[in-house]
């Protein structure tokens, strides 16, 4: 199973060996290592992979998943 973690002020962390990353035309990216991170700030020089640029460009995003409603 794959897990994608939204990291505070950072990238998406993709964990799992059963993940295939494809572009909008269906071409498969070669994933250099596992786990891998995907850019969320839009400034990476290795898109779609993260290169850590979010740390220097002022990217801020702290979304949290909604908490389940109590019944």
PyMOL commands that set and color helices and strands:
alter all, ss='L'
color gray80, all
select helices_A, chain A and resi 53-55
alter helices_A, ss='H'
color red, helices_A
select strands_A, chain A and resi 3-6+12-15+36-38
alter strands_A, ss='S'
color yellow, strands_A
deselect
rebuild
show_as cartoon
